[in-house]
């Protein structure tokens, strides 16, 4: 599995949690900084950031990819649109949360968000008719 990380570094414990949740081995983690200039349009900046991921078009479409989204909501939204265009589906994403009561604050993997499955389930509601 390939992790494309647009956020904070993923530590060894988090890697183990990801492998346990997905039942897959992590082959590589690509850490891609996602810093946007506020005075410029975000869409071209995000497209440029995704270009830094060393995957070919075939790899985008055929490799098991897990994404750690950036914290900035606008960047995350644009990133998902860009990745959907490259992969043909919404990628699965990590949800990281603080470990309750940890001092200093530590973070753990809370869940894997299967966005494509969520999309498919939501599509069923498009054609629902009341009564």
VENWO-V767496 format. One record per residue. N is the residue number from 1. OMEGA is omega in degrees with one decimal (999 if undefined). Layout:
# VENWO-V767496
{{N/OMEGA} {N/OMEGA}}
This chain:
# VENWO-V767496
{{1/178.1} {2/172.2} {3/173.1} {4/-171.2} {5/177.9} {6/-175.6} {7/-178.7} {8/179.4} {9/177.7} {10/-176.8} {11/-175.7} {12/179.5} {13/177.8} {14/176.2} {15/178.3} {16/177.8} {17/179.6} {18/179.6} {19/178.7} {20/-178.7} {21/-176.5} {22/-174.0} {23/177.4} {24/176.1} {25/175.2} {26/178.6} {27/-176.8} {28/172.7} {29/174.7} {30/176.8} {31/-176.3} {32/179.4} {33/-177.4} {34/177.2} {35/-177.6} {36/175.6} {37/-174.3} {38/-177.1} {39/178.7} {40/177.7} {41/-176.4} {42/-173.7} {43/179.0} {44/177.8} {45/-180.0} {46/177.3} {47/178.5} {48/178.2} {49/-179.5} {50/177.1} {51/-179.2} {52/178.1} {53/-174.1} {54/177.1} {55/176.1} {56/175.6} {57/177.9} {58/179.8} {59/177.4} {60/-173.8} {61/-171.9} {62/-178.0} {63/173.3} {64/-174.4} {65/174.9} {66/-173.9} {67/169.4} {68/-173.8} {69/173.2} {70/-178.2} {71/-178.9} {72/-172.8} {73/-179.3} {74/178.1} {75/179.9} {76/-179.9} {77/179.4} {78/179.2} {79/178.3} {80/177.7} {81/179.4} {82/-179.3} {83/177.1} {84/178.2} {85/-178.3} {86/-175.4} {87/-175.8} {88/178.8} {89/175.0} {90/-179.5} {91/170.8} {92/-176.3} {93/175.3} {94/166.4} {95/-178.6} {96/178.7} {97/175.2} {98/174.6} {99/-177.0} {100/175.9} {101/-177.9} {102/176.2} {103/-5.6} {104/-176.5} {105/174.6} {106/-177.0} {107/179.2} {108/175.6} {109/-178.8} {110/-178.3} {111/172.0} {112/-179.8} {113/179.7} {114/-173.9} {115/-179.8} {116/177.8} {117/177.8} {118/177.2} {119/-178.4} {120/178.4} {121/179.9} {122/178.7} {123/179.2} {124/-177.6} {125/-179.8} {126/-171.4} {127/178.6} {128/178.2} {129/177.0} {130/172.3} {131/999}}
